[in-house]
Amino acid sequence: MSATESSFSTPQWWKEAVVYQVYPASFQAQRGVASGWGTIKGITSRLDYLKSLGIDVLWSSPILKSPQADMGYDIADYKAIDHRYGTLEDVDELIAELRKRDMKFMLDLVVNHSSNEHSWFLESRSSLDNPKRDWYIWKKPKSIGPDGTPEPPNNWAQILGEANSAWTYDEKTGEFYLSLFTPEQPDLNWDNPEVRAAVWDVMHFWMKRGASGFRMDVINLISKVPGYPDADIVLGPGSKYQPGSKYFVNGPKLHDYLQEMYREVLSKYDTITVGEMPGVSDASEILRTVGAAAGELRMIFIFDLVDIDKPNVRMALKPWDVKEMKSIVTRWQRVMQENDGWNSVFIENHDNPRSVSRYADDSDEWRAKGAKLLTLMQTTLGGTLFVYQGEEIGMRNAPPSWPIEEFKDIETINFWKKCQELYANDPEKLAYGRKIIDMKARDHARTPMQWTAGENAGFCDPGTKPWMRVIDDYQTVNVEAQVQADDPHDLSVWQFWQRGLKDRKEHADVFVYGDFKELSPDHPAIFAYVRTSGKGDRWLVVLNFSGNEINWEIPDDLEVDFWACSNYVKGRADKPTSKAVPLKPWEGILGKSK
């Protein structure tokens, strides 16, 4: 595609916006309310903080009515607010206060599945001939075992607990319903036009109420392969159930349904939309959704980078290196630029461990440098930038010393139960299971936000027990300390984020829309690239993803005017502008190039 045909660099507010994800249970509790649970009013009380950081759009994980089997990703009423968080009026106030600050609100839309307590499902399971029976996916047992136990329709494993079936048996009607995530989250039947119409109605409800768009939870799972074939056997001996993603990730009618969504709802508003689409990394398939002319979504979350250590299932480990990480980033920067698509830029969310613990070094010595290194990378990559709560202060994973009882997530609980059942007499394998939890549990991203060095880190009132334990380092790693930091020679992680976001907006033609070219792709530790605007304005980014000192050679055809910043100093970096540039451990530098 020629540059004249592409709309890649055509300015749009949703391209330049910086989105901040709030995990509402853990962001800010309401003063005087002793629930130990974050609230909508708590979020509203922190809007000035987000504005000062440089945030444009607030995305909140689900706040809708829910039994909380999966922390709100099991919705029982799409038009009501969960009492733990507040009321519809509280949301109206939040949206109004955002508008006063020229900010926008993005809703988390969870419509691959609902809660098993949603009125739609209660009707559906009430009888075989209920009018809403076909709103969900019901199948007869594959067979009846010798002991009279009904066998599921196929061998698909539950996503949040692969030791279990993705199907749940209903005694009353004698059939199984598909519940890919947990039994409390039955999958909606998107093949039924009545279901789709109900989803469109929900979306209109929230857009008319003042939302500016949607993050769409696992939206690429809404179309299943007819016949529901058995999954290939990829897990080890003793695994009765297998990952069935081949038959429900980007299924046969996905694009039909997303195009219908665009026609019926999204095309009628000026929206920001991002689809959570795990399990797909085929460029042509992704461009069918995010291409400028696709008529589906603005962008999706591509999971290649956050799945870099994932083999067949999420709660497992595989080795990775910096070269692999670089190749993933470079691939998607180039794919979107060359094919008129659009990227989301992110390395954290509520479903992944903390980035400084994962991609850098979260030790006391290197945590801040590693967090700022990752900040420099993200603020200089093309696409719409997403920041997750606590990322801006370099929050890290919970320590391995925490007892297992501190972990609250259903995925972690299911995984540990499986480990105990399989490895009760094998301490080595049990310890490895615990290592996986320490490295990858979703809980790491869900601990309370660390606002101050005071009791409960300022998340909830003193004397109140937070719903989840605060990470022990809050007395040194917190917002108040970092916002007020006055080191004459260095910036805190928060201050570095604030400056990075300001620079990104001032130079959007380079960092949001500019060309991307990687340098030294074969270097085992250095990630270096040049961003160039349409007018030829060039900036060089050099990132040392190692704990070693390294000399990096500036290419002969590249002239550096000056080094505008380093994650080691407050102002410009005093470094050579030609030939070898010395980089300290976990150092990142940004240079203006001629």
C-alpha positions in Angstrom: 0.0 0.0 0.0 1.4 3.4 -1.0 1.8 6.2 1.6 -0.8 8.3 -0.4 -3.4 5.5 0.0 -2.8 4.9 3.7 -4.6 6.7 6.5 -2.1 5.5 9.1 -0.7 8.9 9.9 -4.1 10.7 9.6 -4.6 12.3 13.0 -7.5 10.9 15.2 -8.1 11.6 18.8 -8.3 7.9 19.7 -4.9 7.3 18.1 -3.2 9.9 20.2 -5.1 9.2 23.4 -3.4 7.7 26.4 -5.7 5.2 28.1 -5.4 4.3 31.8 -6.9 1.1 33.0 -8.4 1.0 36.4 -9.0 -2.3 38.2 -11.9 -0.9 40.3 -11.7 -3.3 43.3 -8.1 -2.2 43.9 -7.8 1.4 42.8 -9.3 3.6 45.5 -11.8 2.8 48.3 -14.2 5.5 49.4 -13.3 7.4 52.5 -15.6 6.5 55.4 -16.7 3.2 53.8 -15.2 0.2 55.6 -15.7 -2.4 52.8 -12.0 -2.6 51.9 -13.2 -2.5 48.3 -12.5 0.1 45.6 -15.5 2.2 44.5 -16.6 4.5 41.6 -16.5 7.5 43.9 -13.0 6.5 44.8 -12.0 6.6 41.1 -13.7 10.0 40.7 -11.6 11.3 43.6 -8.4 10.5 41.7 -9.2 12.1 38.3 -6.9 15.1 39.0 -4.1 12.7 39.6 -4.7 10.9 36.3 -5.0 14.2 34.4 -1.7 15.4 35.9 0.0 12.2 34.7 -1.2 12.9 31.1 -4.2 10.5 30.8 -6.9 11.1 28.3 -9.2 8.1 28.6 -10.2 6.1 31.7 -11.0 2.5 31.1 -12.4 0.6 34.0 -12.5 -3.1 34.3 -16.1 -4.3 35.0 -18.2 -2.3 37.5 -21.6 -3.9 36.4 -23.7 -6.1 38.6 -21.9 -9.3 39.2 -21.6 -12.2 41.7 -17.8 -11.7 41.3 -17.0 -15.3 40.4 -14.3 -13.8 38.1 -14.0 -10.3 39.6 -16.8 -8.8 37.6 -16.1 -10.6 34.3 -19.3 -12.5 35.0 -22.1 -9.9 34.5 -25.6 -10.5 35.9 -27.1 -7.2 34.6 -25.5 -5.1 31.8 -27.4 -1.9 32.8 -26.9 -2.0 36.6 -23.9 -1.2 38.7 -22.6 -3.7 41.3 -23.4 -2.5 44.8 -19.8 -3.0 45.8 -18.8 -0.2 43.5 -21.7 2.2 43.8 -24.7 3.3 41.6 -25.5 4.4 38.1 -25.6 7.9 39.5 -22.0 7.5 40.6 -21.1 6.6 37.0 -23.0 9.6 35.7 -20.9 11.7 38.1 -17.7 10.0 37.0 -18.4 10.7 33.3 -19.4 14.3 34.1 -16.2 14.9 36.0 -14.1 13.3 33.3 -15.7 15.7 30.7 -14.8 18.7 32.9 -11.2 17.6 32.5 -11.5 16.9 28.8 -11.2 13.2 29.5 -13.3 10.2 28.3 -14.7 7.0 29.7 -14.3 3.5 28.2 -16.5 0.7 29.4 -15.4 -2.9 29.7 -17.9 -4.9 27.5 -18.1 -8.6 28.5 -20.4 -10.3 26.1 -18.8 -13.5 25.0 -20.4 -14.8 28.2 -22.6 -13.6 31.0 -23.0 -14.6 34.7 -25.0 -17.8 35.4 -27.1 -15.4 37.6 -28.1 -13.2 34.7 -31.9 -13.3 34.1 -31.2 -14.4 30.5 -29.5 -17.5 31.7 -31.9 -18.2 34.5 -34.7 -18.3 31.9 -32.5 -20.3 29.5 -31.8 -23.1 32.0 -35.4 -23.2 33.4 -36.7 -25.6 30.7 -35.8 -27.2 27.3 -38.5 -25.1 25.6 -38.0 -21.7 27.2 -37.8 -19.0 24.6 -34.3 -18.0 25.8 -33.0 -21.6 25.7 -31.1 -20.9 22.5 -29.5 -17.7 24.0 -26.8 -20.0 25.3 -25.0 -23.1 24.0 -26.7 -26.3 25.2 -25.7 -29.8 24.1 -26.7 -33.3 25.1 -24.1 -35.5 26.9 -21.7 -37.3 24.6 -22.4 -40.5 26.5 -23.3 -41.8 30.0 -20.4 -43.4 31.9 -20.6 -46.8 33.5 -21.3 -45.1 36.8 -24.1 -43.1 35.3 -22.1 -39.9 35.0 -22.9 -37.8 31.9 -19.8 -37.2 29.7 -19.3 -33.6 28.3 -20.0 -33.1 24.5 -16.3 -32.8 23.8 -12.9 -32.7 25.4 -12.4 -28.9 25.6 -10.7 -27.7 28.8 -11.9 -24.8 30.9 -9.7 -21.7 30.2 -9.3 -20.7 33.9 -8.8 -24.3 35.1 -7.6 -26.7 32.4 -8.1 -29.7 34.7 -11.8 -29.1 34.3 -14.2 -29.4 31.4 -15.4 -26.3 29.5 -18.9 -27.8 29.8 -21.1 -27.7 32.8 -23.9 -30.2 33.4 -27.4 -29.0 34.3 -29.2 -31.7 36.3 -32.7 -30.2 35.8 -32.7 -30.3 32.0 -30.2 -33.1 31.5 -27.9 -31.1 29.1 -24.5 -29.4 29.3 -24.0 -25.7 28.7 -20.7 -24.3 27.3 -18.8 -22.3 29.9 -15.3 -21.7 28.5 -14.0 -19.8 31.5 -15.8 -21.1 34.6 -19.2 -22.8 35.3 -20.4 -19.4 36.5 -19.7 -17.8 33.0 -22.0 -19.5 30.4 -21.2 -18.6 26.8 -23.8 -16.6 25.0 -24.9 -18.0 21.6 -24.0 -15.3 19.1 -25.5 -17.3 16.3 -28.9 -16.3 17.7 -29.8 -12.9 16.2 -31.8 -12.1 19.4 -28.6 -12.3 21.4 -26.8 -9.9 19.1 -29.7 -7.5 19.2 -29.6 -7.6 23.0 -25.9 -6.8 22.9 -26.4 -3.9 20.5 -29.1 -2.5 22.9 -26.6 -2.7 25.8 -24.0 -0.8 23.8 -26.4 1.9 22.8 -27.4 2.3 26.4 -23.9 3.0 27.5 -23.0 5.2 24.6 -26.1 7.4 25.2 -25.1 7.6 28.8 -21.8 9.1 27.9 -19.3 6.4 27.3 -16.9 7.0 24.5 -16.3 3.4 23.6 -15.5 -0.1 24.7 -12.8 -2.5 25.6 -14.3 -5.8 24.5 -13.5 -8.8 26.6 -12.3 -11.9 24.6 -14.4 -10.7 21.7 -12.7 -13.1 19.3 -14.3 -16.1 21.0 -17.9 -15.2 20.1 -18.1 -17.5 17.1 -17.6 -21.3 17.6 -17.0 -23.9 15.0 -20.2 -25.8 14.4 -20.2 -29.4 15.5 -17.9 -28.6 18.4 -15.1 -31.1 17.5 -12.7 -32.6 20.0 -9.5 -30.6 20.6 -6.1 -32.0 19.6 -4.3 -33.7 22.5 -1.4 -31.3 23.4 -1.2 -31.6 27.2 0.6 -34.4 29.0 -0.6 -37.7 30.3 -3.3 -37.5 32.9 -4.9 -34.4 31.2 -8.5 -35.5 30.3 -9.3 -32.1 28.8 -7.4 -30.2 26.1 -7.2 -26.5 25.0 -10.0 -26.1 22.4 -8.9 -22.7 21.1 -8.6 -24.0 17.5 -12.4 -24.2 17.5 -13.4 -20.9 19.1 -10.6 -18.4 18.6 -11.6 -16.2 15.5 -14.3 -18.6 14.6 -16.1 -18.7 11.2 -18.6 -15.9 11.8 -16.5 -13.5 13.9 -16.1 -10.9 11.2 -19.7 -11.1 10.2 -20.7 -10.3 13.8 -18.1 -7.5 14.3 -19.2 -5.9 11.0 -22.8 -6.1 12.1 -21.8 -4.5 15.5 -20.1 -1.7 13.5 -23.1 -1.1 11.3 -25.7 -1.3 14.1 -23.8 0.6 16.8 -20.2 1.8 16.4 -20.7 3.6 13.1 -23.2 5.9 14.8 -20.8 7.3 17.3 -17.2 8.8 17.5 -15.7 5.9 19.4 -12.6 4.3 20.7 -12.7 0.5 20.6 -10.2 -2.2 21.4 -10.8 -5.9 21.2 -9.2 -8.3 23.6 -8.2 -11.0 21.1 -6.0 -13.7 22.7 -4.7 -16.6 20.7 -4.4 -14.9 17.3 -1.1 -13.6 15.8 -1.8 -14.0 12.0 -1.3 -10.6 10.5 -3.8 -10.9 7.7 -6.5 -12.2 10.1 -5.9 -9.3 12.6 -6.0 -6.8 9.8 -9.4 -8.0 8.9 -10.5 -6.4 12.2 -8.2 -3.4 12.6 -7.5 -2.3 9.0 -8.6 1.2 8.4 -11.3 0.1 5.9 -12.3 -3.1 7.8 -15.4 -1.6 9.4 -14.9 -3.6 12.7 -12.7 -2.2 15.5 -10.2 0.6 15.9 -7.5 -1.8 17.3 -7.0 -5.0 19.3 -4.8 -6.2 22.1 -2.2 -8.4 20.4 -1.0 -10.9 23.0 2.3 -12.0 21.5 4.4 -9.9 23.9 2.5 -10.8 27.1 2.4 -14.4 26.0 6.1 -14.6 25.3 6.6 -17.1 28.2 3.4 -19.1 27.5 3.5 -22.6 26.0 0.1 -24.3 25.5 -1.7 -22.9 28.6 -1.2 -19.6 30.4 -0.2 -21.0 33.8 3.0 -22.6 32.5 6.5 -21.3 31.6 8.7 -21.3 28.5 12.1 -19.6 28.1 12.3 -16.4 26.0 15.1 -13.8 25.2 15.4 -10.2 24.3 15.8 -11.0 20.6 12.4 -12.6 20.6 10.9 -9.7 22.5 12.4 -7.2 20.0 11.2 -9.2 17.0 7.6 -9.2 18.3 7.5 -5.4 18.8 9.2 -4.7 15.5 6.9 -7.1 13.6 3.7 -5.4 14.8 5.1 -1.9 14.4 5.9 -2.7 10.7 2.7 -4.7 10.0 0.4 -1.8 11.0 2.4 0.8 9.2 2.7 -1.1 6.0 -1.0 -2.3 5.9 -2.9 0.7 7.3 -3.9 -0.9 10.6 -3.5 0.4 14.1 -1.7 -0.9 17.2 -2.4 -0.8 20.8 0.8 -0.4 22.9 0.7 -2.2 26.3 2.7 -4.6 28.5 0.5 -4.7 31.6 -3.2 -5.3 32.4 -5.3 -7.0 35.0 -4.6 -10.5 33.6 -0.8 -10.3 33.6 2.1 -10.0 36.1 3.9 -6.7 36.6 6.1 -5.7 33.7 9.1 -4.7 35.8 9.1 -8.2 37.3 8.7 -9.9 34.0 10.8 -8.0 31.5 13.4 -6.2 33.6 14.7 -6.6 37.2 12.4 -5.8 40.1 15.1 -5.9 42.8 15.4 -2.9 45.0 18.6 -1.9 43.2 17.2 -2.0 39.7 13.4 -1.7 39.9 13.1 2.0 39.2 15.6 1.8 36.3 13.9 -1.2 34.8 10.5 0.4 35.1 11.7 3.6 33.4 13.4 1.6 30.7 10.0 0.0 29.9 8.4 3.5 30.0 10.8 4.9 27.5 10.0 2.0 25.1 6.3 2.3 25.4 6.1 6.1 25.1 8.1 5.9 21.9 6.2 3.2 20.0 3.5 3.8 17.4 -0.1 3.1 18.3 -2.6 4.0 21.1 -0.8 3.7 24.5 -2.4 1.9 27.4 -1.1 2.3 31.0 -2.3 0.0 33.8 -2.8 1.2 37.3 0.4 1.1 39.4 2.6 0.7 36.3 3.3 4.4 36.4 5.1 3.9 39.8 6.8 0.7 38.9 4.7 -1.6 41.1 6.1 -5.2 41.2 4.8 -8.7 41.8 3.9 -10.0 45.2 6.9 -11.6 46.9 7.4 -15.4 46.9 7.2 -15.2 50.7 3.4 -14.6 50.6 1.4 -17.7 51.7 -0.8 -19.1 49.0 -3.9 -18.0 50.9 -3.2 -14.4 49.9 -3.9 -15.2 46.3 -7.6 -14.6 45.5 -7.9 -15.2 41.7 -10.0 -18.1 40.6 -7.4 -19.1 38.0 -4.7 -19.2 40.7 -6.9 -21.2 43.0 -7.8 -23.7 40.3 -4.2 -24.1 39.3 -2.9 -24.6 42.8 -5.7 -27.2 43.5 -4.6 -29.1 40.4 -1.0 -29.0 41.5 -1.8 -30.3 44.9 -3.9 -33.2 43.4 -1.2 -34.1 40.8 1.9 -33.5 42.8 1.0 -34.2 46.4 3.9 -36.6 46.7 6.4 -34.7 44.5 7.7 -31.7 46.4 9.9 -30.6 43.4 6.9 -30.3 41.0 4.8 -28.7 43.7 7.5 -26.1 44.2 7.6 -25.5 40.4 3.9 -25.0 40.5 4.3 -22.3 43.2 7.1 -20.7 41.0 4.6 -20.4 38.2 2.2 -18.6 40.5 5.0 -16.3 41.8 5.8 -15.4 38.2 2.5 -15.4 36.3 -0.5 -15.2 38.6 -3.1 -12.6 37.7 -3.2 -11.6 41.3 0.1 -9.7 41.0 -1.7 -7.0 39.0 -4.7 -6.8 41.3 -3.1 -5.8 44.6 -4.3 -2.5 46.0 -2.9 0.7 44.4 -0.1 2.1 46.5 -0.9 5.8 47.1 1.0 6.6 50.3 3.3 5.2 52.9 0.5 5.2 55.4 -1.6 2.2 56.6 -3.1 0.2 53.7 -1.0 2.4 51.3 -3.8 4.9 51.4 -6.1 2.6 49.4 -8.6 2.3 52.2 -9.1 3.9 55.6 -6.8 2.9 58.5 -8.3 0.1 60.5 -10.1 -1.3 57.4 -9.0 -4.6 56.0 -8.5 -4.4 52.2 -10.1 -7.1 50.1 -6.6 -8.2 49.0 -3.3 -7.7 50.8 -1.2 -4.7 49.9 2.3 -5.5 48.6 4.8 -5.0 51.4 7.0 -2.4 49.7 4.3 0.3 49.8 6.3 2.4 52.3 8.9 3.1 49.6 7.0 2.4 46.4 4.0 4.8 46.3 2.4 7.6 44.4 2.9 10.3 47.0 6.7 9.8 47.3 7.1 9.6 43.5 5.0 12.7 42.7 6.8 14.8 45.3 10.3 13.4 44.6 12.8 16.2 44.3 16.1 14.5 43.5 18.1 17.2 41.6 19.7 14.5 39.4 17.0 11.9 38.7 13.3 11.5 38.1 11.1 9.0 39.9 9.3 6.4 37.8 6.1 8.5 38.0 7.9 11.7 36.9 9.5 9.8 34.1 6.1 8.6 32.9 4.7 12.1 33.1 7.5 13.6 31.0 7.4 10.7 28.6 3.7 11.2 28.0 4.2 14.9 27.5 7.0 14.4 25.0 4.9 11.8 23.2 2.0 14.2 22.7 4.3 17.1 21.7 6.0 14.9 19.1 3.0 12.7 18.1 4.0 13.0 14.4 7.1 11.0 15.4 6.1 8.7 18.3 2.5 8.0 17.4 2.4 8.2 13.6 6.1 8.1 12.5 8.0 5.4 10.7 9.7 2.6 12.7 13.0 1.1 11.8 14.8 -1.4 14.1 18.6 -1.3 14.4 20.9 -4.1 15.5 18.2 -6.8 15.4 20.7 -9.5 16.2 22.1 -7.9 19.3 21.2 -10.1 22.3 20.5 -7.3 24.8 20.1 -3.9 23.0 16.7 -2.9 21.5 17.4 0.1 19.2 15.1 1.8 16.7 14.6 5.0 14.8 11.3 6.8 14.7 10.9 9.3 11.8 8.0 11.7 11.1 6.5 12.4 7.7 8.5 15.6 7.7 11.8 13.8 8.4 12.1 14.5 12.1 14.1 11.6 13.5 14.6 10.2 17.0 16.8 7.3 18.1 15.8 5.0 21.0 18.4 2.7 22.6 17.4 0.3 25.3 19.7 -2.0 27.3 17.6 -5.0 28.4 20.3 -6.4 30.6 22.0 -6.0 33.9 25.4 -5.5 32.2 27.3 -2.4 30.9 27.3 -2.5 27.1 28.9 -0.3 24.4 26.6 0.1 21.5 27.9 1.3 18.1 25.9 4.1 16.5 25.6 3.2 12.8 27.8 5.3 10.5 24.8 6.6 8.5 23.1 8.0 11.7 24.1 11.3 13.2 22.9 12.1 16.7 22.5 15.8 17.6 22.1 15.2 21.4 20.7 12.7 23.9 17.5 14.2 25.1 17.0 11.9 28.0 18.2 8.8 29.9 16.5 6.9 32.6 19.5 7.6 34.8 19.5 11.4 34.8 17.0 14.3 35.1 18.1 16.3 32.1 20.0 15.5 28.9 22.3 12.6 28.9 26.0 13.3 28.5 27.1 10.6 26.1 29.0 10.4 22.8 27.0 11.2 19.7 28.9 9.0 17.4 30.7 5.6 17.4 30.4 3.7 20.7 27.8 4.7 23.3 28.3 3.3 26.8 25.1 2.0 28.4 24.7 1.2 32.1 22.6 -1.8 33.3 18.9 -1.3 32.3 19.7 2.0 30.8 17.5 3.6 28.1 18.4 6.7 26.1 16.5 8.9 23.6 18.5 10.9 21.1 17.5 13.6 18.5 18.9 12.5 15.2 19.9 14.6 12.2 
